[in-house]
Amino acid sequence: MRSDVRGTRRLSVEDRRKQLVECALALADRGGMGAVTVRGVAEEAKVSLGVVHYCFDDKEQLVAAMIEKVITEQLEALIGSIPTGTLGTGRDALRTGVVEALTAVWRRAAEFPDRWLLMIESMLFSLRQPVESASAGQAMVQHQTAEKYGRAYLSEIGERCQMRWDIEERALVRAALQMLFGTVQWWLVDRDDAAARDSLSAVAGWIADSASPK
């Protein structure tokens, strides 16, 4: 089997990128964004600095890939919450489905709170960077990714429940995500499960009331 100079198995570039992202996440889980350095990732992955630089142009590109993975993992809970069988139609079915979806995202955040904190930390770091910095656009990428998943979910759940949205989808998604993210952040502060569920139920009710039968 071919190997690099440090004895690790030769991986494809795609697989090596995935490995390095996982190593970066492991560092961030233990020490926050400040712990993520190119050298630290190389040491975590047991590869040379050159391997990391071959897969990622710089630290900013590595961090962007890392945050994209975190967001995707969190928001895939939305899509994954839609049952493959009969969901039912009408506003009550819609509300039930939305509650389950929002709860799935919250549970994911509760299971991996450090990953959610990492998203917040990354966004704040991005917003503080000069416009010309490679990191400056990361906050926008995060929000665009969240919006993409949110719109895909609303489109699918609305179709399954035979409901149409009375509010423009983009505006609805943005407001709903703000309330969802705010609920998760409150939970991170007080760890009050009952309060989180009550808030998510209220958000789901508002979303369901924003639709009408087709």
C-alpha positions as a Markdown table, in Angstrom:
| # | Residue | x | y | z |
|---|---|---|---|---|
| 1 | Met | 0.0 | 0.0 | 0.0 |
| 2 | Arg | 1.4 | 3.4 | -0.9 |
| 3 | Ser | 1.8 | 5.8 | 2.0 |
| 4 | Asp | 3.0 | 9.4 | 2.6 |
| 5 | Val | 6.3 | 10.2 | 4.3 |
| 6 | Arg | 4.7 | 9.8 | 7.8 |
| 7 | Gly | 3.3 | 6.4 | 7.1 |
| 8 | Thr | -0.4 | 7.3 | 6.8 |
| 9 | Arg | -2.5 | 5.6 | 4.1 |
| 10 | Arg | -2.6 | 7.5 | 0.8 |
| 11 | Leu | -6.1 | 9.0 | 0.4 |
| 12 | Ser | -7.8 | 10.7 | -2.5 |
| 13 | Val | -7.9 | 14.4 | -2.2 |
| 14 | Glu | -11.6 | 14.4 | -1.4 |
| 15 | Asp | -11.1 | 11.8 | 1.4 |
| 16 | Arg | -8.1 | 13.7 | 2.7 |
| 17 | Arg | -10.1 | 16.9 | 2.8 |
| 18 | Lys | -12.8 | 15.2 | 4.8 |
| 19 | Gln | -10.3 | 13.8 | 7.2 |
| 20 | Leu | -8.7 | 17.2 | 7.7 |
| 21 | Val | -12.1 | 18.8 | 8.3 |
| 22 | Glu | -12.8 | 16.2 | 11.0 |
| 23 | Cys | -9.5 | 16.9 | 12.6 |
| 24 | Ala | -10.2 | 20.6 | 12.5 |
| 25 | Leu | -13.5 | 20.0 | 14.2 |
| 26 | Ala | -11.9 | 17.8 | 16.9 |
| 27 | Leu | -9.5 | 20.7 | 17.7 |
| 28 | Ala | -12.4 | 23.2 | 17.7 |
| 29 | Asp | -14.5 | 21.0 | 20.0 |
| 30 | Arg | -11.6 | 20.9 | 22.5 |
| 31 | Gly | -10.4 | 24.5 | 22.3 |
| 32 | Gly | -12.7 | 26.6 | 20.2 |
| 33 | Met | -11.9 | 28.4 | 16.9 |
| 34 | Gly | -8.6 | 29.7 | 18.3 |
| 35 | Ala | -7.3 | 26.1 | 18.5 |
| 36 | Val | -7.7 | 25.5 | 14.8 |
| 37 | Thr | -4.4 | 26.2 | 13.0 |
| 38 | Val | -2.9 | 24.6 | 9.9 |
| 39 | Arg | -0.1 | 23.1 | 12.0 |
| 40 | Gly | -2.5 | 21.9 | 14.6 |
| 41 | Val | -4.7 | 20.2 | 12.0 |
| 42 | Ala | -1.6 | 18.5 | 10.4 |
| 43 | Glu | -0.5 | 17.2 | 13.8 |
| 44 | Glu | -4.0 | 16.0 | 14.6 |
| 45 | Ala | -4.2 | 14.2 | 11.2 |
| 46 | Lys | -0.6 | 12.9 | 11.5 |
| 47 | Val | 0.3 | 14.4 | 8.1 |
| 48 | Ser | 2.8 | 17.0 | 6.9 |
| 49 | Leu | 2.0 | 20.7 | 6.6 |
| 50 | Gly | 2.3 | 20.2 | 2.9 |
| 51 | Val | -0.6 | 17.8 | 2.8 |
| 52 | Val | -2.9 | 20.3 | 4.5 |
| 53 | His | -1.7 | 23.1 | 2.1 |
| 54 | Tyr | -2.3 | 20.8 | -0.9 |
| 55 | Cys | -5.9 | 20.2 | 0.1 |
| 56 | Phe | -6.7 | 23.8 | 1.3 |
| 57 | Asp | -5.2 | 27.0 | 0.1 |
| 58 | Asp | -5.2 | 28.5 | 3.6 |
| 59 | Lys | -6.7 | 28.3 | 7.0 |
| 60 | Glu | -9.8 | 30.4 | 5.9 |
| 61 | Gln | -10.6 | 27.8 | 3.3 |
| 62 | Leu | -10.3 | 25.0 | 5.8 |
| 63 | Val | -12.5 | 26.8 | 8.3 |
| 64 | Ala | -15.1 | 27.4 | 5.7 |
| 65 | Ala | -15.3 | 23.7 | 4.9 |
| 66 | Met | -15.4 | 22.9 | 8.6 |
| 67 | Ile | -18.3 | 25.3 | 9.2 |
| 68 | Glu | -20.2 | 24.2 | 6.1 |
| 69 | Lys | -20.1 | 20.6 | 7.4 |
| 70 | Val | -21.4 | 21.7 | 10.9 |
| 71 | Ile | -24.3 | 23.6 | 9.4 |
| 72 | Thr | -25.1 | 20.8 | 7.0 |
| 73 | Glu | -25.1 | 18.3 | 9.8 |
| 74 | Gln | -27.4 | 20.5 | 11.9 |
| 75 | Leu | -29.9 | 21.4 | 9.2 |
| 76 | Glu | -30.1 | 18.0 | 7.6 |
| 77 | Ala | -32.3 | 17.2 | 10.6 |
| 78 | Leu | -35.0 | 19.3 | 9.0 |
| 79 | Ile | -35.1 | 17.3 | 5.8 |
| 80 | Gly | -34.6 | 14.0 | 7.7 |
| 81 | Ser | -37.6 | 14.7 | 9.9 |
| 82 | Ile | -40.1 | 14.4 | 7.1 |
| 83 | Pro | -41.6 | 10.9 | 7.3 |
| 84 | Thr | -41.4 | 8.7 | 4.2 |
| 85 | Gly | -45.0 | 7.4 | 4.8 |
| 86 | Thr | -48.3 | 9.3 | 5.0 |
| 87 | Leu | -48.0 | 12.6 | 6.8 |
| 88 | Gly | -51.6 | 13.8 | 6.4 |
| 89 | Thr | -52.9 | 17.0 | 5.0 |
| 90 | Gly | -54.1 | 20.3 | 6.4 |
| 91 | Arg | -52.9 | 22.8 | 9.0 |
| 92 | Asp | -52.8 | 20.3 | 11.9 |
| 93 | Ala | -50.6 | 17.9 | 10.0 |
| 94 | Leu | -48.4 | 20.8 | 8.9 |
| 95 | Arg | -48.0 | 22.0 | 12.5 |
| 96 | Thr | -47.2 | 18.5 | 13.7 |
| 97 | Gly | -44.6 | 18.1 | 11.0 |
| 98 | Val | -43.0 | 21.4 | 11.7 |
| 99 | Val | -42.8 | 20.8 | 15.4 |
| 100 | Glu | -41.0 | 17.5 | 14.8 |
| 101 | Ala | -38.6 | 19.2 | 12.4 |
| 102 | Leu | -37.7 | 22.1 | 14.7 |
| 103 | Thr | -37.4 | 19.7 | 17.6 |
| 104 | Ala | -35.0 | 17.5 | 15.6 |
| 105 | Val | -32.7 | 20.4 | 15.0 |
| 106 | Trp | -32.8 | 21.4 | 18.7 |
| 107 | Arg | -32.1 | 17.9 | 19.8 |
| 108 | Arg | -29.1 | 17.7 | 17.4 |
| 109 | Ala | -27.8 | 21.0 | 18.9 |
| 110 | Ala | -28.4 | 19.7 | 22.4 |
| 111 | Glu | -26.5 | 16.5 | 21.6 |
| 112 | Phe | -23.5 | 18.4 | 20.2 |
| 113 | Pro | -23.6 | 21.9 | 21.8 |
| 114 | Asp | -20.0 | 22.6 | 21.1 |
| 115 | Arg | -20.7 | 22.4 | 17.4 |
| 116 | Trp | -23.5 | 24.9 | 17.6 |
| 117 | Leu | -21.2 | 27.2 | 19.6 |
| 118 | Leu | -18.7 | 26.8 | 16.9 |
| 119 | Met | -21.2 | 28.1 | 14.3 |
| 120 | Ile | -21.8 | 31.2 | 16.5 |
| 121 | Glu | -18.1 | 31.8 | 17.1 |
| 122 | Ser | -17.4 | 31.4 | 13.4 |
| 123 | Met | -20.1 | 33.9 | 12.4 |
| 124 | Leu | -19.0 | 36.5 | 14.8 |
| 125 | Phe | -15.4 | 36.0 | 13.7 |
| 126 | Ser | -16.4 | 36.5 | 10.1 |
| 127 | Leu | -18.4 | 39.7 | 10.8 |
| 128 | Arg | -15.4 | 41.2 | 12.5 |
| 129 | Gln | -13.1 | 40.7 | 9.6 |
| 130 | Pro | -12.1 | 43.4 | 7.0 |
| 131 | Val | -14.2 | 43.2 | 3.8 |
| 132 | Glu | -11.1 | 42.1 | 1.8 |
| 133 | Ser | -10.4 | 39.2 | 4.2 |
| 134 | Ala | -11.1 | 35.7 | 2.9 |
| 135 | Ser | -13.0 | 35.1 | 6.1 |
| 136 | Ala | -15.3 | 38.1 | 5.7 |
| 137 | Gly | -17.9 | 36.2 | 3.6 |
| 138 | Gln | -18.2 | 33.2 | 5.9 |
| 139 | Ala | -21.2 | 34.6 | 7.8 |
| 140 | Met | -23.1 | 35.1 | 4.5 |
| 141 | Val | -22.2 | 31.5 | 3.4 |
| 142 | Gln | -23.6 | 30.2 | 6.7 |
| 143 | His | -26.9 | 32.0 | 6.3 |
| 144 | Gln | -27.2 | 31.1 | 2.6 |
| 145 | Thr | -26.8 | 27.4 | 3.5 |
| 146 | Ala | -29.3 | 27.7 | 6.3 |
| 147 | Glu | -31.8 | 29.4 | 4.0 |
| 148 | Lys | -31.3 | 26.7 | 1.3 |
| 149 | Tyr | -32.2 | 24.0 | 3.7 |
| 150 | Gly | -35.0 | 25.9 | 5.2 |
| 151 | Arg | -36.6 | 26.6 | 1.8 |
| 152 | Ala | -36.2 | 23.0 | 0.7 |
| 153 | Tyr | -37.9 | 21.9 | 3.9 |
| 154 | Leu | -40.8 | 24.3 | 3.6 |
| 155 | Ser | -41.4 | 23.4 | -0.1 |
| 156 | Glu | -41.4 | 19.7 | 0.7 |
| 157 | Ile | -43.6 | 19.9 | 3.9 |
| 158 | Gly | -46.0 | 22.3 | 2.2 |
| 159 | Glu | -46.4 | 20.0 | -0.7 |
| 160 | Arg | -46.8 | 16.9 | 1.4 |
| 161 | Cys | -49.5 | 18.6 | 3.6 |
| 162 | Gln | -51.2 | 20.1 | 0.6 |
| 163 | Met | -50.7 | 23.6 | 1.9 |
| 164 | Arg | -49.6 | 26.8 | 0.2 |
| 165 | Trp | -47.6 | 29.5 | 2.0 |
| 166 | Asp | -49.3 | 32.9 | 2.4 |
| 167 | Ile | -46.0 | 34.6 | 3.2 |
| 168 | Glu | -43.2 | 34.9 | 0.6 |
| 169 | Glu | -41.0 | 31.8 | 1.3 |
| 170 | Arg | -37.7 | 33.6 | 1.7 |
| 171 | Ala | -39.2 | 36.0 | 4.3 |
| 172 | Leu | -40.9 | 33.1 | 6.1 |
| 173 | Val | -37.7 | 31.0 | 6.2 |
| 174 | Arg | -35.6 | 33.9 | 7.5 |
| 175 | Ala | -38.0 | 34.6 | 10.3 |
| 176 | Ala | -38.5 | 31.0 | 11.2 |
| 177 | Leu | -34.7 | 30.3 | 11.3 |
| 178 | Gln | -34.1 | 33.4 | 13.5 |
| 179 | Met | -36.7 | 32.0 | 16.0 |
| 180 | Leu | -35.2 | 28.5 | 15.8 |
| 181 | Phe | -31.7 | 29.7 | 16.3 |
| 182 | Gly | -32.7 | 32.0 | 19.1 |
| 183 | Thr | -34.5 | 29.2 | 20.9 |
| 184 | Val | -31.3 | 27.0 | 20.6 |
| 185 | Gln | -29.2 | 29.9 | 22.0 |
| 186 | Trp | -31.6 | 30.4 | 24.9 |
| 187 | Trp | -31.3 | 26.6 | 25.6 |
| 188 | Leu | -27.5 | 26.9 | 25.5 |
| 189 | Val | -27.8 | 29.5 | 28.3 |
| 190 | Asp | -30.3 | 27.9 | 30.6 |
| 191 | Arg | -30.5 | 24.3 | 29.4 |
| 192 | Asp | -34.3 | 24.4 | 30.1 |
| 193 | Asp | -35.8 | 21.6 | 27.9 |
| 194 | Ala | -39.4 | 22.4 | 28.7 |
| 195 | Ala | -39.0 | 26.1 | 27.8 |
| 196 | Ala | -37.3 | 25.1 | 24.5 |
| 197 | Arg | -40.1 | 22.8 | 23.6 |
| 198 | Asp | -42.7 | 25.5 | 24.4 |
| 199 | Ser | -40.9 | 28.0 | 22.2 |
| 200 | Leu | -40.6 | 25.5 | 19.4 |
| 201 | Ser | -44.3 | 24.7 | 19.6 |
| 202 | Ala | -45.1 | 28.4 | 19.4 |
| 203 | Val | -42.8 | 28.8 | 16.4 |
| 204 | Ala | -44.4 | 25.8 | 14.7 |
| 205 | Gly | -47.9 | 27.3 | 15.3 |
| 206 | Trp | -46.9 | 30.6 | 13.7 |
| 207 | Ile | -45.5 | 28.8 | 10.7 |
| 208 | Ala | -48.6 | 26.6 | 10.3 |
| 209 | Asp | -50.8 | 29.7 | 10.5 |
| 210 | Ser | -48.8 | 31.2 | 7.7 |
| 211 | Ala | -50.2 | 28.6 | 5.2 |
| 212 | Ser | -53.6 | 27.9 | 3.7 |
| 213 | Pro | -55.1 | 24.8 | 2.0 |
| 214 | Lys | -54.4 | 24.5 | -1.7 |
